[in-house]
């Protein structure tokens, strides 16, 4: 029962709570309405009368809305939520307190019931329930809801009536106050003009302008009363508008940087606020162009800043990076297409392409607000990879016509890759295949933009034969890495090798010219000798020398120099002629040896003896020394006489060599021609057989005729070659007369005439298709040509053998006469030593000396006659003979003046000269004997008949060579002794000197040991019979052994030097004994060595200087633009030319 009472009590409390919140809602509605109406009137009236700015209107409008919503929420919305028990509401205890205050009879009873109910769980339940029941019964009749009187809200409603009436009055009386102000408050962003007697009209279509540009504001006034002045008012300052007419005004805002708000003001009236929008202008803040050059150009990749006009090589990869502001799009437009760039990052645009051709391009920039507003034009110049350049000049080696030298320069804008030399050969002989295009690499520094090169080739190395034609050129390649290597060729060069016949005629002409030059030089030497004799005779008639004598002798010296220069030229011509002969028609080994000896003899003619004599003579003339000058002039006469004779000898030997060479060449030509004729005869006979077999085949007629024509052409060609051989035979006759060989060539000539007739007959028979008879005539002609060739060779061999035998006999007699003169001179010298000048026999001795001189003259004539025929006789022999004559003349002069001591000294030189002559001629005899022996051996091996030798010699083993080697060894020992005396005192402690000294002693001891062993072997072979035909060689061997011991012990004494001289004398005696036995020495042959061809020194020096000059100017290459770089490179090339 108590629970029901308590529930009823709670229900009554809940009803009280709902009525409580309903009262709150009604009161809130009244308060909110009063607040909204008062605030609404205040805001509207303030706007209407004050004409507030947009900012204040915005503050009032949103302040009105916010505060009204806040009041409505506080006083209406929150009580409404609580009425429906949403949110926190008042508790039963609070309600009980409110009810207790309203009803006096309730007081704390209701609150006590609630409190007792809460204590129900912790106390005696029955007691509490009883208490609650009691109090609930007491409160039951009371209606708690009556504690809230809704009518009391009427006292608040009276405050709503005044603002409502005011609003109603305004709406009825002046509605525009509410409507206009409300409109302006609602449209708080819009500017409204205060009503004026005139209106401001903006003439500009739109108030927009680009940043940093000028904007002109155009204003037009309309109304009943127009103002005289109009101002524009901004946030910072005011400006007076420029009056254009009565109702139009303008003002220019310069370089508008940002958006600008302004009002127009006139006569106290102010327009609404206008705003000029400053549109952001699209701009390019900066841009970079990344140039990635092709690797082959060698250019370093680079980044160009702010440069749009570009000049780059073909194939360059370009990347533009534009850094912009206020830009949404960038376009690059060319004549062909347009590229729209997308932003890579914020305000960054990237464009990439490969430079392939030159063009002009335009960069457009824009943004969403302005569209395309700016553009700039640039050009892209693409530099194509040019073709390489080449310049070549050809040089000929004046010393060797077979060599062709080339100097050139190649260039390319980015680098040369390689250089090649191309050539092709067109053979004169159509039967031989012409060589295809041959290629040779030319060494060159790869990668350089400019490079010099040299190249040479040899006619022999490439296999060019007489009559061939050669076409050649150079080709240079560049390093183009984009389009592939390009090449440029030089001019096409042509070289036509002269035919065999033309070369032979050229050689003959050179030989004739050489003979003329030798004759002229010989005559000039004779003239100089005669003039020297005249000058000497004049000096002898004078007491003293004067300037005129000096001038005459200087003139002679100049002429002598001219003669020496001519001889050098003749030497070069001789070498060139012999080399060309060897190239065109290689000579036999025997002829080659003769050519080498001739060259060697000519080299020895060109000595500095005469020059030294002229220098000494000039010195004596300066000192006015007449006596010595006359003596030197006498020596110079003899030297020129010797030169004259040597030149005469060279001329005769050259004629003889030329005849032998021509004879050998003609014989070889006839043999080759006979071989070709035999082959052609065989082909002609085969052609006849084929014709018989193909008689029934009509299709073979054309081929048969063609083959027949070819055979006829070959036969005609052989006939022409035979005529050339006949011309050579006629030339041989002339050379035979010049060389005075007196050889009979009639038989060979008859054979050639017969062969020529048979070849003519064969040609006619082939034209008549009589191939059988033609073949027989061809074979007969070949046999006749073979016979003629064999006869020429036999004649050559017979001539050489006869001449060699005759010369050997003459040489033996000369040796005998020279030795006799030597003994006679020695005997006379001994007699002269023991006689007094007052002795009557003195005159007889003078006559004996004169007789020796006369006999010596006869020997000299015979010797020169022999030397003109035999090249094996060294030029030293003629020089030594010249010295003998000079000392003989001085001996006779001293005897006449009774100067016995001087005469004895000169006689000693004469005797020494005779001995030297005997030694040299003995060597020449040995060489001639060896030559004959080899010739006979070769003929026996080849089955050819040999010529009979009148006095054949025996085999001999080189005694003269041994004496020469001993003499050389003695000279080296003497030199070593002099060096020890000169330098040994100060070098005793020098280890290097002692080391070198020991080395030389060891070498000398070794050489002496070799000579001793050779002498022991020779002594065993030659003295087997015990007769000691070569003398007592054992004594010489014993002395050699002693010398070896002292050299090993590094002992060098006067006794040893004397012993060495005795060994040399003993060897000379043995050599003389061997010569009398007519033994022939062995001959040692030397193999020729190829010469390593090099660039001529003068040409090499020239190239070096040119390169140094170019390198000097190119030391610091300037960094230039392509156009100026090309000019610079062209300038350097011009310097190098």
Protein Blocks (a to p, Z undefined) as FASTA:
>chain_A
ZZmmmmmmmmmmmmmmmmmmmmmmmmmmmmmmmmmmmmmmmmmmmmmmnopafklmmmmm
mmmmmmmmmmmmmmmmmmmmmmnopajdddfklmmmmmmmmpmklmmmmmmmmmmmmmmm
mmcfklmmmmmmmmmmmmmmpcfklmpcfklmmmmmmmmmmmmmmmmmmmmmmmmlmmmm
mmmmmmmmbccddddfbdcddfbfbacddehiacddddddedjbdcfbdcdddfkbccdd
ddfblmbccdddehifbdcdddddeehiacdddddddddddddfbacddddddfklopac
dddehiabdcddehiacddddddehiabdcdddfkbccddddfbghiacdddddfbdcdd
ddddddfknopabdcdddddddddddddddddddddfklmkbccdddddddfkbpfbdcd
ddddddfblmbccdddddddddddehiabdcddddddfklnopaehiacddddddddfbf
knopadddddddddddddfklmmmmmmmmmmmmmmmmmmmmmmmmmmmmmmmmmmmmmmm
pmbdcfklmmmmmmmmmmmmmmmmmmmmmmmmmmmmmmmmmmmmccdfklmmmmmmmmmm
mmmmmccklmmmmmmmmmmmmnopaklmmmmmmmmmmmmmmmmmmmmmmmmmmmmmmmmm
mmmmmmmmmmmmmmmmmmmmmmmmmmmmmmmmmmmmmklmmmmmmmmmmmmmmmmmmmmm
mmmmmmmmmmmmmmmmmnonopafklmmmmmmmmmmmmmmmmmmmmnopaklmmmmmmmm
mmmmmmmmmmmmmmmmmmmmmmmmmmmmmmmmmmmmmmmmmmmmmmmmmmmmmpcfklmk
lmmmmmmmmmmmmmmmmmmmmmmmmmmmmmklcfklmmmmmmmmmmmmmmmmmmmnopak
lmmmmmmmmmmmmmmmmmmmmmmmmmmmmmmmmmmmmmmmnopacdddfbdcdddehkll
mmmmmmmmmmmmmmmmmmmmmmmmmmmmpmklmmmmmmmmmmmmmmmmmmmmmmmmmmmm
mmmnonomnopfklmmmmmmmmmmmmmnopacfklmmmmmmmmmmmmmmmmmmmmnopac
dddddddddddddddfklmmmmmmmmmmmmmmmmpacdddfklmmmmmmmmmmmmZZ
